[in-house]
Amino acid sequence: MSRRLAHDPRWRNLSTNTFAAGAAAFTGFIIMRVLVVPDGAPLHDWVGLAQRLLILVILFPCRIVLAIRLLHVTEDGDGR
């Protein structure tokens, strides 16, 4: 998604943030798969907290920023 945002001048400044959030989420999912989800993993007791933190700290803020920008773009009536 960040690569598509980089091509549009109205969204270009959010492409880096979107890429960083996606990369952090992907890294978090990999780390969770190794250290949290398996039954014998050292952080298995914290799996629910880890999932919620990943969503609330990384993915949710990115979606909120994109939604706010989308509202501004549609209110401008540009329609492109």
Distance bins in CASP14 RR format, pairs under 12 A and 6 or more apart:
PFRMAT RR
TARGET T0000
AUTHOR 0000-0000-0000
RMODE 2
METHOD distances of the structure
MODEL  1
1 7 0 0 0 0 0 1 0 0 0 0 0
1 8 0 0 0 0 0 1 0 0 0 0 0
1 11 0 0 0 0 1 0 0 0 0 0 0
1 14 0 0 0 0 1 0 0 0 0 0 0
1 15 0 0 0 0 1 0 0 0 0 0 0
1 17 0 0 0 0 0 1 0 0 0 0 0
1 18 1 0 1 0 0 0 0 0 0 0 0
1 19 0 0 0 0 1 0 0 0 0 0 0
1 21 0 0 0 0 1 0 0 0 0 0 0
1 22 0 0 0 0 1 0 0 0 0 0 0
1 23 0 0 0 0 0 1 0 0 0 0 0
1 25 0 0 0 0 0 1 0 0 0 0 0
1 59 0 0 0 0 0 1 0 0 0 0 0
1 62 0 0 0 0 1 0 0 0 0 0 0
1 63 0 0 0 0 0 1 0 0 0 0 0
1 66 0 0 0 0 1 0 0 0 0 0 0
2 8 0 0 0 0 0 1 0 0 0 0 0
2 11 0 0 0 0 1 0 0 0 0 0 0
2 12 0 0 0 0 0 1 0 0 0 0 0
2 13 0 0 0 0 0 1 0 0 0 0 0
2 14 0 0 0 0 1 0 0 0 0 0 0
2 15 1 0 1 0 0 0 0 0 0 0 0
2 16 1 0 0 1 0 0 0 0 0 0 0
2 17 0 0 0 0 1 0 0 0 0 0 0
2 18 1 0 1 0 0 0 0 0 0 0 0
2 19 1 1 0 0 0 0 0 0 0 0 0
2 20 0 0 0 0 1 0 0 0 0 0 0
2 21 0 0 0 0 1 0 0 0 0 0 0
2 22 1 0 0 1 0 0 0 0 0 0 0
2 23 0 0 0 0 1 0 0 0 0 0 0
2 25 0 0 0 0 0 1 0 0 0 0 0
2 62 0 0 0 0 1 0 0 0 0 0 0
2 66 0 0 0 0 0 1 0 0 0 0 0
3 11 0 0 0 0 0 1 0 0 0 0 0
3 12 0 0 0 0 0 1 0 0 0 0 0
3 15 1 0 0 1 0 0 0 0 0 0 0
3 16 0 0 0 0 0 1 0 0 0 0 0
3 18 0 0 0 0 1 0 0 0 0 0 0
3 19 1 0 0 1 0 0 0 0 0 0 0
3 22 0 0 0 0 0 1 0 0 0 0 0
4 11 0 0 0 0 1 0 0 0 0 0 0
4 12 0 0 0 0 0 1 0 0 0 0 0
4 14 0 0 0 0 0 1 0 0 0 0 0
4 15 0 0 0 0 1 0 0 0 0 0 0
4 18 0 0 0 0 1 0 0 0 0 0 0
4 19 0 0 0 0 0 1 0 0 0 0 0
4 66 0 0 0 0 0 1 0 0 0 0 0
5 11 1 0 1 0 0 0 0 0 0 0 0
5 12 1 0 0 1 0 0 0 0 0 0 0
5 13 0 0 0 0 1 0 0 0 0 0 0
5 14 1 0 1 0 0 0 0 0 0 0 0
5 15 1 1 0 0 0 0 0 0 0 0 0
5 16 0 0 0 0 1 0 0 0 0 0 0
5 17 0 0 0 0 1 0 0 0 0 0 0
5 18 1 0 1 0 0 0 0 0 0 0 0
5 19 0 0 0 0 1 0 0 0 0 0 0
5 21 0 0 0 0 0 1 0 0 0 0 0
5 62 0 0 0 0 0 1 0 0 0 0 0
5 65 0 0 0 0 0 1 0 0 0 0 0
5 66 0 0 0 0 1 0 0 0 0 0 0
5 69 0 0 0 0 1 0 0 0 0 0 0
5 70 0 0 0 0 0 1 0 0 0 0 0
5 73 0 0 0 0 0 1 0 0 0 0 0
6 12 1 0 1 0 0 0 0 0 0 0 0
6 13 0 0 0 0 1 0 0 0 0 0 0
6 14 0 0 0 0 1 0 0 0 0 0 0
6 15 1 1 0 0 0 0 0 0 0 0 0
6 16 0 0 0 0 1 0 0 0 0 0 0
6 17 0 0 0 0 0 1 0 0 0 0 0
6 18 0 0 0 0 1 0 0 0 0 0 0
6 19 0 0 0 0 1 0 0 0 0 0 0
7 15 0 0 0 0 1 0 0 0 0 0 0
8 14 0 0 0 0 1 0 0 0 0 0 0
8 15 0 0 0 0 1 0 0 0 0 0 0
8 69 0 0 0 0 0 1 0 0 0 0 0
8 70 0 0 0 0 0 1 0 0 0 0 0
8 73 0 0 0 0 1 0 0 0 0 0 0
8 78 0 0 0 0 0 1 0 0 0 0 0
8 79 0 0 0 0 0 1 0 0 0 0 0
8 80 0 0 0 0 1 0 0 0 0 0 0
9 15 0 0 0 0 0 1 0 0 0 0 0
9 73 0 0 0 0 0 1 0 0 0 0 0
9 78 0 0 0 0 0 1 0 0 0 0 0
9 80 0 0 0 0 0 1 0 0 0 0 0
10 66 0 0 0 0 0 1 0 0 0 0 0
10 69 1 0 0 1 0 0 0 0 0 0 0
10 70 0 0 0 0 0 1 0 0 0 0 0
10 72 0 0 0 0 1 0 0 0 0 0 0
10 73 1 0 1 0 0 0 0 0 0 0 0
10 74 0 0 0 0 0 1 0 0 0 0 0
10 76 0 0 0 0 1 0 0 0 0 0 0
10 77 0 0 0 0 0 1 0 0 0 0 0
10 78 1 0 0 1 0 0 0 0 0 0 0
10 79 0 0 0 0 0 1 0 0 0 0 0
10 80 0 0 0 0 1 0 0 0 0 0 0
11 17 0 0 0 0 0 1 0 0 0 0 0
11 18 0 0 0 0 1 0 0 0 0 0 0
11 65 0 0 0 0 0 1 0 0 0 0 0
11 66 0 0 0 0 1 0 0 0 0 0 0
11 69 1 0 0 1 0 0 0 0 0 0 0
11 70 0 0 0 0 1 0 0 0 0 0 0
11 72 0 0 0 0 0 1 0 0 0 0 0
11 73 1 0 0 1 0 0 0 0 0 0 0
11 78 0 0 0 0 0 1 0 0 0 0 0
11 80 0 0 0 0 0 1 0 0 0 0 0
12 18 0 0 0 0 0 1 0 0 0 0 0
12 19 0 0 0 0 0 1 0 0 0 0 0
12 69 0 0 0 0 0 1 0 0 0 0 0
13 65 0 0 0 0 0 1 0 0 0 0 0
13 66 0 0 0 0 0 1 0 0 0 0 0
13 69 0 0 0 0 1 0 0 0 0 0 0
14 20 0 0 0 0 0 1 0 0 0 0 0
14 21 0 0 0 0 1 0 0 0 0 0 0
14 61 0 0 0 0 0 1 0 0 0 0 0
14 62 0 0 0 0 1 0 0 0 0 0 0
14 63 0 0 0 0 0 1 0 0 0 0 0
14 64 0 0 0 0 0 1 0 0 0 0 0
14 65 1 0 0 1 0 0 0 0 0 0 0
14 66 1 0 0 1 0 0 0 0 0 0 0
14 67 0 0 0 0 0 1 0 0 0 0 0
14 68 0 0 0 0 1 0 0 0 0 0 0
14 69 1 0 0 1 0 0 0 0 0 0 0
14 70 0 0 0 0 0 1 0 0 0 0 0
14 72 0 0 0 0 0 1 0 0 0 0 0
14 73 0 0 0 0 0 1 0 0 0 0 0
15 21 0 0 0 0 0 1 0 0 0 0 0
15 22 0 0 0 0 0 1 0 0 0 0 0
15 62 0 0 0 0 0 1 0 0 0 0 0
15 65 0 0 0 0 0 1 0 0 0 0 0
15 66 0 0 0 0 0 1 0 0 0 0 0
15 69 0 0 0 0 0 1 0 0 0 0 0
16 22 0 0 0 0 0 1 0 0 0 0 0
16 23 0 0 0 0 0 1 0 0 0 0 0
16 62 0 0 0 0 0 1 0 0 0 0 0
16 65 0 0 0 0 0 1 0 0 0 0 0
17 23 0 0 0 0 0 1 0 0 0 0 0
17 24 0 0 0 0 0 1 0 0 0 0 0
17 58 0 0 0 0 0 1 0 0 0 0 0
17 61 0 0 0 0 1 0 0 0 0 0 0
17 62 1 0 0 1 0 0 0 0 0 0 0
17 63 0 0 0 0 0 1 0 0 0 0 0
17 64 0 0 0 0 0 1 0 0 0 0 0
17 65 1 0 0 1 0 0 0 0 0 0 0
17 66 0 0 0 0 1 0 0 0 0 0 0
17 69 0 0 0 0 0 1 0 0 0 0 0
18 24 0 0 0 0 0 1 0 0 0 0 0
18 25 0 0 0 0 0 1 0 0 0 0 0
18 58 0 0 0 0 0 1 0 0 0 0 0
18 59 0 0 0 0 0 1 0 0 0 0 0
18 61 0 0 0 0 0 1 0 0 0 0 0
18 62 1 0 0 1 0 0 0 0 0 0 0
18 63 0 0 0 0 1 0 0 0 0 0 0
18 65 0 0 0 0 1 0 0 0 0 0 0
18 66 1 0 0 1 0 0 0 0 0 0 0
18 69 0 0 0 0 0 1 0 0 0 0 0
19 25 0 0 0 0 0 1 0 0 0 0 0
19 26 0 0 0 0 0 1 0 0 0 0 0
19 62 0 0 0 0 1 0 0 0 0 0 0
20 26 0 0 0 0 0 1 0 0 0 0 0
20 27 0 0 0 0 0 1 0 0 0 0 0
20 58 0 0 0 0 1 0 0 0 0 0 0
20 59 0 0 0 0 0 1 0 0 0 0 0
20 61 0 0 0 0 0 1 0 0 0 0 0
20 62 0 0 0 0 1 0 0 0 0 0 0
20 65 0 0 0 0 0 1 0 0 0 0 0
21 27 0 0 0 0 0 1 0 0 0 0 0
21 28 0 0 0 0 0 1 0 0 0 0 0
21 54 0 0 0 0 0 1 0 0 0 0 0
21 55 0 0 0 0 0 1 0 0 0 0 0
21 57 0 0 0 0 1 0 0 0 0 0 0
21 58 1 0 1 0 0 0 0 0 0 0 0
21 59 1 0 0 1 0 0 0 0 0 0 0
21 60 0 0 0 0 1 0 0 0 0 0 0
21 61 1 0 0 1 0 0 0 0 0 0 0
21 62 1 1 0 0 0 0 0 0 0 0 0
21 63 0 0 0 0 1 0 0 0 0 0 0
21 64 0 0 0 0 0 1 0 0 0 0 0
21 65 0 0 0 0 1 0 0 0 0 0 0
21 66 0 0 0 0 1 0 0 0 0 0 0
22 28 0 0 0 0 1 0 0 0 0 0 0
22 29 0 0 0 0 1 0 0 0 0 0 0
22 54 0 0 0 0 0 1 0 0 0 0 0
22 58 1 0 0 1 0 0 0 0 0 0 0
22 59 1 0 0 1 0 0 0 0 0 0 0
22 61 0 0 0 0 0 1 0 0 0 0 0
22 62 1 0 0 1 0 0 0 0 0 0 0
22 63 0 0 0 0 0 1 0 0 0 0 0
22 66 0 0 0 0 0 1 0 0 0 0 0
23 29 0 0 0 0 0 1 0 0 0 0 0
23 30 0 0 0 0 0 1 0 0 0 0 0
23 58 0 0 0 0 1 0 0 0 0 0 0
23 59 0 0 0 0 0 1 0 0 0 0 0
23 62 0 0 0 0 0 1 0 0 0 0 0
24 30 0 0 0 0 0 1 0 0 0 0 0
24 31 0 0 0 0 0 1 0 0 0 0 0
24 53 0 0 0 0 0 1 0 0 0 0 0
24 54 0 0 0 0 1 0 0 0 0 0 0
24 55 0 0 0 0 0 1 0 0 0 0 0
24 57 0 0 0 0 1 0 0 0 0 0 0
24 58 1 0 1 0 0 0 0 0 0 0 0
24 59 0 0 0 0 1 0 0 0 0 0 0
24 61 0 0 0 0 0 1 0 0 0 0 0
24 62 0 0 0 0 1 0 0 0 0 0 0
25 31 0 0 0 0 0 1 0 0 0 0 0
25 32 0 0 0 0 0 1 0 0 0 0 0
25 51 0 0 0 0 0 1 0 0 0 0 0
25 53 0 0 0 0 0 1 0 0 0 0 0
25 54 1 0 0 1 0 0 0 0 0 0 0
25 55 0 0 0 0 1 0 0 0 0 0 0
25 56 0 0 0 0 0 1 0 0 0 0 0
25 57 0 0 0 0 1 0 0 0 0 0 0
25 58 1 0 1 0 0 0 0 0 0 0 0
25 59 1 0 1 0 0 0 0 0 0 0 0
25 60 0 0 0 0 0 1 0 0 0 0 0
25 61 0 0 0 0 0 1 0 0 0 0 0
25 62 0 0 0 0 1 0 0 0 0 0 0
25 63 0 0 0 0 0 1 0 0 0 0 0
26 32 0 0 0 0 0 1 0 0 0 0 0
26 33 0 0 0 0 0 1 0 0 0 0 0
26 54 0 0 0 0 0 1 0 0 0 0 0
26 58 0 0 0 0 1 0 0 0 0 0 0
26 59 0 0 0 0 0 1 0 0 0 0 0
27 33 0 0 0 0 0 1 0 0 0 0 0
27 34 0 0 0 0 0 1 0 0 0 0 0
27 35 0 0 0 0 0 1 0 0 0 0 0
27 54 0 0 0 0 1 0 0 0 0 0 0
27 58 0 0 0 0 1 0 0 0 0 0 0
28 34 0 0 0 0 1 0 0 0 0 0 0
28 35 0 0 0 0 1 0 0 0 0 0 0
28 36 0 0 0 0 1 0 0 0 0 0 0
28 37 0 0 0 0 0 1 0 0 0 0 0
28 43 0 0 0 0 0 1 0 0 0 0 0
28 50 0 0 0 0 1 0 0 0 0 0 0
28 51 0 0 0 0 0 1 0 0 0 0 0
28 53 0 0 0 0 1 0 0 0 0 0 0
28 54 1 0 1 0 0 0 0 0 0 0 0
28 55 0 0 0 0 0 1 0 0 0 0 0
28 57 0 0 0 0 0 1 0 0 0 0 0
28 58 1 0 0 1 0 0 0 0 0 0 0
28 59 0 0 0 0 0 1 0 0 0 0 0
29 35 0 0 0 0 0 1 0 0 0 0 0
29 36 0 0 0 0 1 0 0 0 0 0 0
29 37 0 0 0 0 1 0 0 0 0 0 0
29 50 0 0 0 0 0 1 0 0 0 0 0
29 51 0 0 0 0 1 0 0 0 0 0 0
29 54 1 0 0 1 0 0 0 0 0 0 0
29 55 0 0 0 0 0 1 0 0 0 0 0
29 58 0 0 0 0 0 1 0 0 0 0 0
29 59 0 0 0 0 0 1 0 0 0 0 0
30 36 0 0 0 0 0 1 0 0 0 0 0
30 37 0 0 0 0 0 1 0 0 0 0 0
30 54 0 0 0 0 0 1 0 0 0 0 0
31 37 0 0 0 0 1 0 0 0 0 0 0
31 41 0 0 0 0 0 1 0 0 0 0 0
31 42 0 0 0 0 0 1 0 0 0 0 0
31 43 0 0 0 0 1 0 0 0 0 0 0
31 47 0 0 0 0 0 1 0 0 0 0 0
31 50 0 0 0 0 1 0 0 0 0 0 0
31 51 0 0 0 0 0 1 0 0 0 0 0
31 53 0 0 0 0 0 1 0 0 0 0 0
31 54 0 0 0 0 1 0 0 0 0 0 0
32 38 0 0 0 0 1 0 0 0 0 0 0
32 41 0 0 0 0 1 0 0 0 0 0 0
32 43 0 0 0 0 1 0 0 0 0 0 0
32 44 0 0 0 0 0 1 0 0 0 0 0
32 46 0 0 0 0 1 0 0 0 0 0 0
32 47 1 0 0 1 0 0 0 0 0 0 0
32 48 0 0 0 0 1 0 0 0 0 0 0
32 49 0 0 0 0 0 1 0 0 0 0 0
32 50 1 0 1 0 0 0 0 0 0 0 0
32 51 1 0 0 1 0 0 0 0 0 0 0
32 52 0 0 0 0 0 1 0 0 0 0 0
32 53 0 0 0 0 1 0 0 0 0 0 0
32 54 1 0 0 1 0 0 0 0 0 0 0
32 55 0 0 0 0 0 1 0 0 0 0 0
32 58 0 0 0 0 0 1 0 0 0 0 0
33 41 0 0 0 0 1 0 0 0 0 0 0
33 43 0 0 0 0 0 1 0 0 0 0 0
33 44 0 0 0 0 0 1 0 0 0 0 0
33 47 0 0 0 0 0 1 0 0 0 0 0
33 50 0 0 0 0 0 1 0 0 0 0 0
33 51 0 0 0 0 0 1 0 0 0 0 0
33 54 0 0 0 0 0 1 0 0 0 0 0
34 40 0 0 0 0 0 1 0 0 0 0 0
34 41 1 0 0 1 0 0 0 0 0 0 0
34 42 0 0 0 0 1 0 0 0 0 0 0
34 43 0 0 0 0 1 0 0 0 0 0 0
34 44 0 0 0 0 0 1 0 0 0 0 0
34 50 0 0 0 0 0 1 0 0 0 0 0
35 41 1 0 1 0 0 0 0 0 0 0 0
35 42 1 0 0 1 0 0 0 0 0 0 0
35 43 1 0 1 0 0 0 0 0 0 0 0
35 44 0 0 0 0 1 0 0 0 0 0 0
35 45 0 0 0 0 0 1 0 0 0 0 0
35 46 0 0 0 0 1 0 0 0 0 0 0
35 47 0 0 0 0 1 0 0 0 0 0 0
35 50 0 0 0 0 1 0 0 0 0 0 0
36 42 0 0 0 0 1 0 0 0 0 0 0
36 43 1 0 1 0 0 0 0 0 0 0 0
36 44 1 0 0 1 0 0 0 0 0 0 0
36 45 0 0 0 0 1 0 0 0 0 0 0
36 46 1 0 0 1 0 0 0 0 0 0 0
36 47 1 0 1 0 0 0 0 0 0 0 0
36 48 0 0 0 0 1 0 0 0 0 0 0
36 49 0 0 0 0 1 0 0 0 0 0 0
36 50 1 0 1 0 0 0 0 0 0 0 0
36 51 0 0 0 0 1 0 0 0 0 0 0
36 52 0 0 0 0 0 1 0 0 0 0 0
36 53 0 0 0 0 0 1 0 0 0 0 0
36 54 0 0 0 0 1 0 0 0 0 0 0
37 43 0 0 0 0 1 0 0 0 0 0 0
37 44 1 0 0 1 0 0 0 0 0 0 0
37 45 0 0 0 0 0 1 0 0 0 0 0
37 46 0 0 0 0 0 1 0 0 0 0 0
37 47 1 0 0 1 0 0 0 0 0 0 0
37 48 0 0 0 0 1 0 0 0 0 0 0
37 50 0 0 0 0 1 0 0 0 0 0 0
37 51 0 0 0 0 1 0 0 0 0 0 0
38 44 1 0 0 1 0 0 0 0 0 0 0
38 47 0 0 0 0 1 0 0 0 0 0 0
39 45 0 0 0 0 0 1 0 0 0 0 0
39 47 0 0 0 0 0 1 0 0 0 0 0
40 47 0 0 0 0 0 1 0 0 0 0 0
41 47 0 0 0 0 1 0 0 0 0 0 0
41 50 0 0 0 0 0 1 0 0 0 0 0
42 50 0 0 0 0 0 1 0 0 0 0 0
43 49 0 0 0 0 1 0 0 0 0 0 0
43 50 1 0 0 1 0 0 0 0 0 0 0
43 51 0 0 0 0 0 1 0 0 0 0 0
43 53 0 0 0 0 0 1 0 0 0 0 0
44 50 0 0 0 0 1 0 0 0 0 0 0
46 52 0 0 0 0 0 1 0 0 0 0 0
46 53 0 0 0 0 1 0 0 0 0 0 0
46 54 0 0 0 0 0 1 0 0 0 0 0
47 53 0 0 0 0 0 1 0 0 0 0 0
47 54 0 0 0 0 0 1 0 0 0 0 0
48 54 0 0 0 0 1 0 0 0 0 0 0
48 55 0 0 0 0 0 1 0 0 0 0 0
48 56 0 0 0 0 0 1 0 0 0 0 0
49 55 0 0 0 0 0 1 0 0 0 0 0
49 56 0 0 0 0 0 1 0 0 0 0 0
49 57 0 0 0 0 0 1 0 0 0 0 0
50 56 0 0 0 0 0 1 0 0 0 0 0
50 57 0 0 0 0 0 1 0 0 0 0 0
50 58 0 0 0 0 0 1 0 0 0 0 0
51 57 0 0 0 0 0 1 0 0 0 0 0
51 58 0 0 0 0 0 1 0 0 0 0 0
51 59 0 0 0 0 0 1 0 0 0 0 0
52 58 0 0 0 0 0 1 0 0 0 0 0
52 59 0 0 0 0 0 1 0 0 0 0 0
52 60 0 0 0 0 1 0 0 0 0 0 0
53 59 0 0 0 0 0 1 0 0 0 0 0
53 60 0 0 0 0 0 1 0 0 0 0 0
54 60 0 0 0 0 1 0 0 0 0 0 0
54 61 0 0 0 0 0 1 0 0 0 0 0
54 62 0 0 0 0 0 1 0 0 0 0 0
55 61 0 0 0 0 0 1 0 0 0 0 0
55 62 0 0 0 0 0 1 0 0 0 0 0
55 63 0 0 0 0 1 0 0 0 0 0 0
56 62 0 0 0 0 0 1 0 0 0 0 0
56 63 0 0 0 0 0 1 0 0 0 0 0
56 64 0 0 0 0 0 1 0 0 0 0 0
58 64 0 0 0 0 0 1 0 0 0 0 0
58 65 0 0 0 0 0 1 0 0 0 0 0
59 65 0 0 0 0 0 1 0 0 0 0 0
59 66 0 0 0 0 0 1 0 0 0 0 0
60 66 0 0 0 0 0 1 0 0 0 0 0
60 67 0 0 0 0 0 1 0 0 0 0 0
61 67 0 0 0 0 0 1 0 0 0 0 0
61 68 0 0 0 0 0 1 0 0 0 0 0
62 68 0 0 0 0 0 1 0 0 0 0 0
62 69 0 0 0 0 0 1 0 0 0 0 0
63 69 0 0 0 0 0 1 0 0 0 0 0
63 70 0 0 0 0 0 1 0 0 0 0 0
64 70 0 0 0 0 0 1 0 0 0 0 0
64 71 0 0 0 0 0 1 0 0 0 0 0
65 71 0 0 0 0 0 1 0 0 0 0 0
65 72 0 0 0 0 0 1 0 0 0 0 0
66 72 0 0 0 0 0 1 0 0 0 0 0
66 73 0 0 0 0 0 1 0 0 0 0 0
67 73 0 0 0 0 0 1 0 0 0 0 0
67 74 0 0 0 0 0 1 0 0 0 0 0
68 74 0 0 0 0 0 1 0 0 0 0 0
68 75 0 0 0 0 0 1 0 0 0 0 0
69 75 0 0 0 0 0 1 0 0 0 0 0
69 76 0 0 0 0 0 1 0 0 0 0 0
70 76 0 0 0 0 0 1 0 0 0 0 0
70 78 0 0 0 0 0 1 0 0 0 0 0
70 79 0 0 0 0 0 1 0 0 0 0 0
71 77 0 0 0 0 0 1 0 0 0 0 0
72 78 0 0 0 0 1 0 0 0 0 0 0
73 79 1 0 0 1 0 0 0 0 0 0 0
73 80 0 0 0 0 1 0 0 0 0 0 0
74 80 0 0 0 0 0 1 0 0 0 0 0
END
